[in-house]
Amino acid sequence: MHFLSQNCCKAFVLLFLFVHIIQPIYAQNEIDSLRLILLQEPNNPTIFNDLAYALIPDSITEGRAYAQKALLIAQQSDNLEEQGRALYTIGD
């Protein structure tokens, strides 16, 4: 029984390390993809909000700047859902 618990602990530690190594790579890919989409759709508040949300963990200032842009575009197009998402991300 002791052997099993040691193997479980080792597996848990390896899984934990793997997830924490892969997560930043995935996050950067998501940010890069959203920036590419934004070049194609520069007036899409959903993309600005998605990008803001993805950036917040690493750069609150940059994430909030994208949320501000999302809010402005959403207000111009009377998009209440994206206005709400932007305001939530801005958090004032």
N, CA, C and O atoms as a GROMACS GRO file, in nm:
protein
  368
    1MET      N    1   0.082  -0.119   0.000
    1MET     CA    2   0.000   0.000   0.000
    1MET      C    3   0.087   0.126   0.000
    1MET      O    4   0.055   0.224  -0.067
    2HIS      N    5   0.195   0.122   0.074
    2HIS     CA    6   0.286   0.236   0.079
    2HIS      C    7   0.344   0.265  -0.059
    2HIS      O    8   0.362   0.381  -0.096
    3PHE      N    9   0.374   0.161  -0.135
    3PHE     CA   10   0.428   0.175  -0.270
    3PHE      C   11   0.331   0.249  -0.361
    3PHE      O   12   0.371   0.335  -0.439
    4LEU      N   13   0.204   0.216  -0.350
    4LEU     CA   14   0.101   0.278  -0.432
    4LEU      C   15   0.090   0.427  -0.402
    4LEU      O   16   0.078   0.508  -0.494
    5SER      N   17   0.094   0.464  -0.277
    5SER     CA   18   0.080   0.605  -0.242
    5SER      C   19   0.201   0.686  -0.289
    5SER      O   20   0.186   0.802  -0.325
    6GLN      N   21   0.321   0.627  -0.289
    6GLN     CA   22   0.439   0.698  -0.340
    6GLN      C   23   0.426   0.721  -0.490
    6GLN      O   24   0.457   0.829  -0.540
    7ASN      N   25   0.379   0.619  -0.562
    7ASN     CA   26   0.360   0.634  -0.706
    7ASN      C   27   0.253   0.738  -0.737
    7ASN      O   28   0.267   0.816  -0.832
    8CYS      N   29   0.147   0.740  -0.659
    8CYS     CA   30   0.042   0.840  -0.680
    8CYS      C   31   0.096   0.980  -0.654
    8CYS      O   32   0.064   1.073  -0.729
    9CYS      N   33   0.175   0.997  -0.552
    9CYS     CA   34   0.233   1.128  -0.522
    9CYS      C   35   0.326   1.173  -0.635
    9CYS      O   36   0.323   1.289  -0.675
   10LYS      N   37   0.408   1.082  -0.686
   10LYS     CA   38   0.498   1.115  -0.795
   10LYS      C   39   0.419   1.153  -0.920
   10LYS      O   40   0.453   1.250  -0.988
   11ALA      N   41   0.314   1.079  -0.948
   11ALA     CA   42   0.232   1.108  -1.065
   11ALA      C   43   0.164   1.244  -1.050
   11ALA      O   44   0.156   1.320  -1.146
   12PHE      N   45   0.116   1.273  -0.931
   12PHE     CA   46   0.052   1.401  -0.907
   12PHE      C   47   0.150   1.516  -0.925
   12PHE      O   48   0.116   1.618  -0.986
   13VAL      N   49   0.271   1.503  -0.874
   13VAL     CA   50   0.372   1.607  -0.888
   13VAL      C   51   0.408   1.627  -1.034
   13VAL      O   52   0.420   1.741  -1.080
   14LEU      N   53   0.425   1.519  -1.109
   14LEU     CA   54   0.457   1.531  -1.251
   14LEU      C   55   0.343   1.597  -1.329
   14LEU      O   56   0.367   1.682  -1.415
   15LEU      N   57   0.221   1.560  -1.298
   15LEU     CA   58   0.106   1.620  -1.363
   15LEU      C   59   0.098   1.769  -1.331
   15LEU      O   60   0.072   1.851  -1.420
   16PHE      N   61   0.119   1.804  -1.206
   16PHE     CA   62   0.118   1.944  -1.164
   16PHE      C   63   0.223   2.025  -1.240
   16PHE      O   64   0.194   2.133  -1.289
   17LEU      N   65   0.344   1.973  -1.249
   17LEU     CA   66   0.452   2.042  -1.320
   17LEU      C   67   0.420   2.054  -1.469
   17LEU      O   68   0.442   2.159  -1.529
   18PHE      N   69   0.368   1.949  -1.527
   18PHE     CA   70   0.334   1.949  -1.669
   18PHE      C   71   0.231   2.056  -1.700
   18PHE      O   72   0.246   2.132  -1.797
   19VAL      N   73   0.127   2.064  -1.620
   19VAL     CA   74   0.020   2.162  -1.641
   19VAL      C   75   0.075   2.304  -1.630
   19VAL      O   76   0.038   2.391  -1.709
   20HIS      N   77   0.162   2.326  -1.533
   20HIS     CA   78   0.216   2.461  -1.514
   20HIS      C   79   0.320   2.499  -1.619
   20HIS      O   80   0.349   2.618  -1.636
   21ILE      N   81   0.376   2.403  -1.686
   21ILE     CA   82   0.470   2.432  -1.795
   21ILE      C   83   0.393   2.458  -1.924
   21ILE      O   84   0.429   2.548  -2.000
   22ILE      N   85   0.289   2.381  -1.950
   22ILE     CA   86   0.212   2.391  -2.074
   22ILE      C   87   0.119   2.511  -2.075
   22ILE      O   88   0.098   2.571  -2.180
   23GLN      N   89   0.061   2.547  -1.961
   23GLN     CA   90  -0.039   2.653  -1.955
   23GLN      C   91   0.012   2.786  -2.013
   23GLN      O   92  -0.061   2.845  -2.093
   24PRO      N   93   0.130   2.835  -1.979
   24PRO     CA   94   0.175   2.962  -2.039
   24PRO      C   95   0.193   2.954  -2.190
   24PRO      O   96   0.169   3.052  -2.260
   25ILE      N   97   0.234   2.839  -2.240
   25ILE     CA   98   0.249   2.822  -2.384
   25ILE      C   99   0.114   2.832  -2.452
   25ILE      O  100   0.100   2.900  -2.554
   26TYR      N  101   0.014   2.765  -2.396
   26TYR     CA  102  -0.121   2.772  -2.452
   26TYR      C  103  -0.174   2.914  -2.447
   26TYR      O  104  -0.233   2.962  -2.544
   27ALA      N  105  -0.153   2.983  -2.335
   27ALA     CA  106  -0.203   3.119  -2.320
   27ALA      C  107  -0.142   3.211  -2.425
   27ALA      O  108  -0.212   3.294  -2.483
   28GLN      N  109  -0.013   3.197  -2.450
   28GLN     CA  110   0.052   3.282  -2.550
   28GLN      C  111  -0.002   3.252  -2.690
   28GLN      O  112  -0.020   3.343  -2.770
   29ASN      N  113  -0.027   3.125  -2.720
   29ASN     CA  114  -0.085   3.090  -2.850
   29ASN      C  115  -0.223   3.151  -2.866
   29ASN      O  116  -0.258   3.200  -2.974
   30GLU      N  117  -0.301   3.150  -2.760
   30GLU     CA  118  -0.435   3.209  -2.765
   30GLU      C  119  -0.426   3.360  -2.790
   30GLU      O  120  -0.501   3.413  -2.872
   31ILE      N  121  -0.336   3.427  -2.722
   31ILE     CA  122  -0.318   3.571  -2.738
   31ILE      C  123  -0.273   3.602  -2.881
   31ILE      O  124  -0.326   3.693  -2.945
   32ASP      N  125  -0.176   3.526  -2.931
   32ASP     CA  126  -0.129   3.548  -3.068
   32ASP      C  127  -0.242   3.528  -3.169
   32ASP      O  128  -0.256   3.605  -3.264
   33SER      N  129  -0.321   3.424  -3.149
   33SER     CA  130  -0.433   3.396  -3.241
   33SER      C  131  -0.536   3.509  -3.238
   33SER      O  132  -0.586   3.551  -3.342
   34LEU      N  133  -0.568   3.557  -3.119
   34LEU     CA  134  -0.665   3.666  -3.108
   34LEU      C  135  -0.613   3.794  -3.173
   34LEU      O  136  -0.690   3.868  -3.234
   35ARG      N  137  -0.485   3.820  -3.160
   35ARG     CA  138  -0.427   3.939  -3.224
   35ARG      C  139  -0.434   3.928  -3.376
   35ARG      O  140  -0.458   4.028  -3.444
   36LEU      N  141  -0.414   3.809  -3.428
   36LEU     CA  142  -0.427   3.790  -3.573
   36LEU      C  143  -0.571   3.811  -3.620
   36LEU      O  144  -0.595   3.874  -3.722
   37ILE      N  145  -0.665   3.759  -3.545
   37ILE     CA  146  -0.806   3.777  -3.579
   37ILE      C  147  -0.843   3.924  -3.572
   37ILE      O  148  -0.920   3.974  -3.653
   38LEU      N  149  -0.787   3.994  -3.473
   38LEU     CA  150  -0.816   4.136  -3.457
   38LEU      C  151  -0.770   4.217  -3.578
   38LEU      O  152  -0.833   4.318  -3.613
   39LEU      N  153  -0.663   4.175  -3.642
   39LEU     CA  154  -0.618   4.243  -3.764
   39LEU      C  155  -0.721   4.231  -3.876
   39LEU      O  156  -0.737   4.321  -3.958
   40GLN      N  157  -0.791   4.118  -3.877
   40GLN     CA  158  -0.892   4.094  -3.980
   40GLN      C  159  -1.027   4.156  -3.944
   40GLN      O  160  -1.104   4.193  -4.032
   41GLU      N  161  -1.054   4.168  -3.814
   41GLU     CA  162  -1.182   4.221  -3.767
   41GLU      C  163  -1.157   4.332  -3.663
   41GLU      O  164  -1.182   4.312  -3.544
   42PRO      N  165  -1.108   4.447  -3.707
   42PRO     CA  166  -1.068   4.552  -3.613
   42PRO      C  167  -1.183   4.622  -3.540
   42PRO      O  168  -1.159   4.700  -3.448
   43ASN      N  169  -1.305   4.595  -3.578
   43ASN     CA  170  -1.420   4.657  -3.511
   43ASN      C  171  -1.509   4.555  -3.441
   43ASN      O  172  -1.628   4.577  -3.424
   44ASN      N  173  -1.450   4.444  -3.400
   44ASN     CA  174  -1.525   4.337  -3.334
   44ASN      C  175  -1.501   4.345  -3.183
   44ASN      O  176  -1.393   4.307  -3.137
   45PRO      N  177  -1.599   4.392  -3.106
   45PRO     CA  178  -1.578   4.406  -2.962
   45PRO      C  179  -1.558   4.272  -2.890
   45PRO      O  180  -1.495   4.266  -2.785
   46THR      N  181  -1.611   4.166  -2.947
   46THR     CA  182  -1.594   4.033  -2.886
   46THR      C  183  -1.447   3.993  -2.886
   46THR      O  184  -1.397   3.940  -2.787
   47ILE      N  185  -1.377   4.018  -2.996
   47ILE     CA  186  -1.235   3.984  -3.004
   47ILE      C  187  -1.155   4.070  -2.907
   47ILE      O  188  -1.066   4.020  -2.839
   48PHE      N  189  -1.187   4.199  -2.900
   48PHE     CA  190  -1.118   4.286  -2.803
   48PHE      C  191  -1.140   4.236  -2.661
   48PHE      O  192  -1.046   4.234  -2.581
   49ASN      N  193  -1.264   4.196  -2.628
   49ASN     CA  194  -1.292   4.145  -2.494
   49ASN      C  195  -1.220   4.013  -2.467
   49ASN      O  196  -1.166   3.992  -2.359
   50ASP      N  197  -1.220   3.925  -2.566
   50ASP     CA  198  -1.150   3.797  -2.548
   50ASP      C  199  -1.001   3.819  -2.526
   50ASP      O  200  -0.939   3.754  -2.441
   51LEU      N  201  -0.943   3.911  -2.602
   51LEU     CA  202  -0.802   3.942  -2.587
   51LEU      C  203  -0.774   4.007  -2.452
   51LEU      O  204  -0.675   3.975  -2.386
   52ALA      N  205  -0.860   4.098  -2.410
   52ALA     CA  206  -0.845   4.162  -2.279
   52ALA      C  207  -0.845   4.057  -2.169
   52ALA      O  208  -0.760   4.059  -2.080
   53TYR      N  209  -0.940   3.964  -2.175
   53TYR     CA  210  -0.951   3.859  -2.073
   53TYR      C  211  -0.826   3.771  -2.072
   53TYR      O  212  -0.780   3.731  -1.965
   54ALA      N  213  -0.772   3.740  -2.190
   54ALA     CA  214  -0.653   3.655  -2.198
   54ALA      C  215  -0.528   3.727  -2.146
   54ALA      O  216  -0.437   3.663  -2.094
   55LEU      N  217  -0.525   3.859  -2.159
   55LEU     CA  218  -0.407   3.935  -2.117
   55LEU      C  219  -0.404   3.969  -1.968
   55LEU      O  220  -0.296   3.989  -1.912
   56ILE      N  221  -0.519   3.975  -1.906
   56ILE     CA  222  -0.528   4.019  -1.766
   56ILE      C  223  -0.430   3.946  -1.671
   56ILE      O  224  -0.368   4.013  -1.589
   57PRO      N  225  -0.415   3.814  -1.679
   57PRO     CA  226  -0.324   3.748  -1.583
   57PRO      C  227  -0.178   3.796  -1.591
   57PRO      O  228  -0.106   3.795  -1.491
   58ASP      N  229  -0.135   3.839  -1.710
   58ASP     CA  230   0.004   3.881  -1.726
   58ASP      C  231   0.022   4.031  -1.730
   58ASP      O  232   0.126   4.083  -1.689
   59SER      N  233  -0.078   4.103  -1.779
   59SER     CA  234  -0.066   4.248  -1.793
   59SER      C  235  -0.202   4.313  -1.774
   59SER      O  236  -0.281   4.325  -1.868
   60ILE      N  237  -0.229   4.354  -1.653
   60ILE     CA  238  -0.358   4.416  -1.623
   60ILE      C  239  -0.376   4.544  -1.706
   60ILE      O  240  -0.484   4.570  -1.757
   61THR      N  241  -0.270   4.622  -1.718
   61THR     CA  242  -0.279   4.748  -1.792
   61THR      C  243  -0.315   4.724  -1.938
   61THR      O  244  -0.404   4.790  -1.992
   62GLU      N  245  -0.248   4.630  -2.002
   62GLU     CA  246  -0.275   4.600  -2.142
   62GLU      C  247  -0.414   4.539  -2.158
   62GLU      O  248  -0.487   4.574  -2.252
   63GLY      N  249  -0.451   4.450  -2.069
   63GLY     CA  250  -0.584   4.388  -2.074
   63GLY      C  251  -0.695   4.491  -2.060
   63GLY      O  252  -0.794   4.488  -2.132
   64ARG      N  253  -0.677   4.583  -1.966
   64ARG     CA  254  -0.778   4.688  -1.946
   64ARG      C  255  -0.786   4.782  -2.066
   64ARG      O  256  -0.893   4.832  -2.099
   65ALA      N  257  -0.673   4.806  -2.132
   65ALA     CA  258  -0.672   4.892  -2.252
   65ALA      C  259  -0.756   4.828  -2.363
   65ALA      O  260  -0.832   4.897  -2.432
   66TYR      N  261  -0.742   4.697  -2.381
   66TYR     CA  262  -0.822   4.627  -2.482
   66TYR      C  263  -0.969   4.627  -2.441
   66TYR      O  264  -1.057   4.637  -2.527
   67ALA      N  265  -0.997   4.615  -2.313
   67ALA     CA  266  -1.136   4.619  -2.267
   67ALA      C  267  -1.197   4.757  -2.291
   67ALA      O  268  -1.314   4.768  -2.324
   68GLN      N  269  -1.117   4.862  -2.273
   68GLN     CA  270  -1.166   4.998  -2.301
   68GLN      C  271  -1.202   5.013  -2.449
   68GLN      O  272  -1.304   5.074  -2.483
   69LYS      N  273  -1.118   4.956  -2.536
   69LYS     CA  274  -1.148   4.961  -2.680
   69LYS      C  275  -1.275   4.882  -2.710
   69LYS      O  276  -1.358   4.924  -2.790
   70ALA      N  277  -1.289   4.766  -2.645
   70ALA     CA  278  -1.410   4.684  -2.664
   70ALA      C  279  -1.533   4.762  -2.620
   70ALA      O  280  -1.636   4.758  -2.687
   71LEU      N  281  -1.522   4.833  -2.509
   71LEU     CA  282  -1.635   4.910  -2.459
   71LEU      C  283  -1.674   5.020  -2.558
   71LEU      O  284  -1.793   5.038  -2.586
   72LEU      N  285  -1.578   5.091  -2.610
   72LEU     CA  286  -1.606   5.198  -2.705
   72LEU      C  287  -1.676   5.145  -2.831
   72LEU      O  288  -1.775   5.201  -2.876
   73ILE      N  289  -1.623   5.036  -2.886
   73ILE     CA  290  -1.682   4.977  -3.007
   73ILE      C  291  -1.822   4.922  -2.977
   73ILE      O  292  -1.913   4.938  -3.058
   74ALA      N  293  -1.838   4.858  -2.862
   74ALA     CA  294  -1.967   4.801  -2.825
   74ALA      C  295  -2.071   4.910  -2.804
   74ALA      O  296  -2.188   4.893  -2.838
   75GLN      N  297  -2.029   5.023  -2.748
   75GLN     CA  298  -2.122   5.135  -2.731
   75GLN      C  299  -2.165   5.192  -2.866
   75GLN      O  300  -2.281   5.226  -2.886
   76GLN      N  301  -2.070   5.202  -2.958
   76GLN     CA  302  -2.101   5.256  -3.090
   76GLN      C  303  -2.199   5.166  -3.167
   76GLN      O  304  -2.281   5.215  -3.244
   77SER      N  305  -2.188   5.035  -3.144
   77SER     CA  306  -2.276   4.941  -3.214
   77SER      C  307  -2.395   4.898  -3.128
   77SER      O  308  -2.473   4.812  -3.168
   78ASP      N  309  -2.410   4.959  -3.011
   78ASP     CA  310  -2.520   4.930  -2.919
   78ASP      C  311  -2.524   4.781  -2.881
   78ASP      O  312  -2.632   4.721  -2.873
   79ASN      N  313  -2.407   4.723  -2.858
   79ASN     CA  314  -2.395   4.581  -2.821
   79ASN      C  315  -2.385   4.572  -2.668
   79ASN      O  316  -2.277   4.586  -2.611
   80LEU      N  317  -2.498   4.548  -2.605
   80LEU     CA  318  -2.504   4.549  -2.459
   80LEU      C  319  -2.424   4.436  -2.395
   80LEU      O  320  -2.363   4.455  -2.290
   81GLU      N  321  -2.426   4.320  -2.457
   81GLU     CA  322  -2.352   4.206  -2.401
   81GLU      C  323  -2.203   4.235  -2.393
   81GLU      O  324  -2.139   4.212  -2.290
   82GLU      N  325  -2.147   4.286  -2.502
   82GLU     CA  326  -2.003   4.315  -2.502
   82GLU      C  327  -1.969   4.437  -2.417
   82GLU      O  328  -1.859   4.446  -2.364
   83GLN      N  329  -2.064   4.530  -2.403
   83GLN     CA  330  -2.042   4.641  -2.310
   83GLN      C  331  -2.029   4.588  -2.168
   83GLN      O  332  -1.941   4.630  -2.092
   84GLY      N  333  -2.116   4.496  -2.133
   84GLY     CA  334  -2.111   4.436  -1.999
   84GLY      C  335  -1.982   4.360  -1.975
   84GLY      O  336  -1.922   4.371  -1.868
   85ARG      N  337  -1.939   4.282  -2.074
   85ARG     CA  338  -1.812   4.207  -2.060
   85ARG      C  339  -1.695   4.302  -2.042
   85ARG      O  340  -1.607   4.278  -1.959
   86ALA      N  341  -1.694   4.411  -2.120
   86ALA     CA  342  -1.585   4.508  -2.111
   86ALA      C  343  -1.584   4.575  -1.974
   86ALA      O  344  -1.478   4.588  -1.911
   87LEU      N  345  -1.699   4.617  -1.929
   87LEU     CA  346  -1.707   4.682  -1.797
   87LEU      C  347  -1.664   4.587  -1.686
   87LEU      O  348  -1.597   4.629  -1.591
   88TYR      N  349  -1.700   4.461  -1.697
   88TYR     CA  350  -1.659   4.362  -1.598
   88TYR      C  351  -1.507   4.347  -1.596
   88TYR      O  352  -1.446   4.340  -1.490
   89THR      N  353  -1.446   4.344  -1.715
   89THR     CA  354  -1.302   4.328  -1.725
   89THR      C  355  -1.230   4.453  -1.674
   89THR      O  356  -1.127   4.442  -1.606
   90ILE      N  357  -1.283   4.570  -1.706
   90ILE     CA  358  -1.222   4.694  -1.658
   90ILE      C  359  -1.229   4.701  -1.506
   90ILE      O  360  -1.132   4.738  -1.440
   91GLY      N  361  -1.342   4.666  -1.451
   91GLY     CA  362  -1.356   4.652  -1.307
   91GLY      C  363  -1.360   4.779  -1.226
   91GLY      O  364  -1.334   4.774  -1.106
   92ASP      N  365  -1.390   4.891  -1.286
   92ASP     CA  366  -1.398   5.016  -1.208
   92ASP      C  367  -1.525   5.022  -1.127
   92ASP      O  368  -1.548   5.120  -1.055
   0.00000   0.00000   0.00000
